[in-house]
Amino acid sequence: MTEGGTDTAGGFEPATGAEARPMPGSGVGTGQRAAAVREAFDALLRIRAVVNTAAVDPGAVPAAWERVRMVRAISLSLEAAGMPPSAVDERGERTATGYCVSATEHPAVARVEWPGPRGSGARHEAETALRECARVLGGLGWVVLEYRGKAGRRYLEVEAPSTVRR
């Protein structure tokens, strides 16, 4: 991964929060990473405008591209909104508090959690932070539901409007 946010294959990779170390310049701030995030997010919105021509507001509906790359699209949206990603060290121990986006057993649903290092207070921040994640994602047309899992830990399930399970 380079400072500009590209991987070795040359493509941009948003921070999912599960990386072995923080992405260089993770989150929107200064530098090349911030510019790469803005550029990638603008491209996502342009894709929406091109493929969602039947929608009243093409930018407010996830495109088919996003639906098959949900972890990537959701991570990009959160990073572009300035939400901090979590991170882990080489042993898998959390080193930073922030969002963590992952796939679920259902291919049309992604999960967003708010983990952090032991003793960081991430669990206490989770309610407010996840509500902000839900606000960002809901504003981009995703359906977001909040749940409590093991030991009352909060998390979000995110899906596109047409995939909502009944």
N, C-alpha and C positions, 0 to 999 in steps of 0.2 A: 504494500500500500504506500503510495507516495503522498507527499504533503498536499497535493492537489486533489486527493480523494479518489485516485484511480487505483485499480488493482493491477497486477502484473500483466493481465490480458488486455489492459487499456480501457476498461470500462469503469464507470463510476460505481462505487458501492456505498450506499448509505449505512450509517451506524445502526445496527439492530439492538445493541446493548448486550450482545452475547460475545463480542469480540474478546480475544485473549488479552487485549490491552486497549486503552482508549484510542479511538481513531485520531490521527494527527489533527489537532485543532477541532475536535468534535464539537458539535453544536454551532449555531450561527454566531459568529463573533467577527474576528478580523482574520485576514489572510486568505491564502489560496483555498483552504477547505471551505470557508464561508462562500466564496465565489462559486466553487464547484457545486455546492449544495443549492445555491440560488439558481444556477444554470440548469441543473438537473430537475429542480422543481418546476421551473418555467417550462421546460420541455414536457414534463408530465401534463401541465395545464394546456399546452399547445396540442398534445395528443388528444386530450379530452375534447377540445374545440373541433378538431378534425373528425373524430370518429363518432361523436355524440350529436350529430347535426339535428336529430329528431327531438332532442331534449329542449325544453324551454330555456334552461340555463345549462349549456353543455359543460361548463366548468364545475357544476354542482353534482355531477354524476360520475362515479368511477367508470373508467373505460375498461373494455375487455382485457387490455394489456395488464391493467392493475389487478383485475380479478384473478388472473393466473399467476401473478407475482405479488401476492398480497403482503407478505412480510417485507419485501423490498419497497413497495408503494407506501405502505403505512409508516415504515421507518423513515423514508424520505420526507413524508408529510410532517412527521413529528420533529425531525431534525430541522427542516426548513422553518418550522414555527418557533424554533429556539429552545425546544425542550431538550434537556441534557440526556444523553444515553448512559446507561449503566456500562460497566466493564468488568472483566475478570482477569486474574493473573494466570500465569502458566499452570497453576495447580487447580484452577477453576474457582478460586475464592473471589468474591466480589471485591472490587477496588474502588468503585464509584457508584454513587446513587443516581438512578435515572430510569428511563423507560427501558424495557426489554421486550422486543416483539418476537414472537415465535409462531410456528405453524401448529395446528392442532390435528387431532385425528380426523376431523372433517375438513376436506380440502378447500371449502369455501369459507372457512372461518379462521381468523388469526387471533392470537391472544396477546394482550398487552399487560405487563406487570410493572411494578415500581420497586425493584429490589435495590439493595445497597449492602455495604460491608456490615458485618456484625457490629452492633452498638451504634450504628450511624443514625438511627431514628427514622430510617426509610419507611418502616411500617406505619409510623405516625404521620408521615408526609403523604402516604399513599392515597388517602381519600381525596385530598385537595389536588394532588398532582394528577391522579387518574381522571378526575373530573375535567381538568384542563385538557388532558389528552382527548377525552371524549368530546369536548367542545370543538377542538381543532378538527378531529376526524369527522364529527357530525356535520360541521360546516363545509366539509368537502364531499358530503353525500354518503358517507359510510353509515351503516346502522351499528350503533354501539350500545351494548348492554353491560352493566356492571354486576359482578358476582362476588361472593365470598367463598373462598376455598378452604383448604386445610387450615386449621387454627384461626379461622376468621380473616385470612389474608385476602385482600381485595385484588381483583383483576378485571380486565375488560375482555369481552368477546366482540370482535369486529367482523362484519360481513357487508357485502354489497346489497343494496335494496332488493334486487330481484332474486337473491339467494336466501332471503330470510326463511328460516325453517318454521313451519307452522306446528 
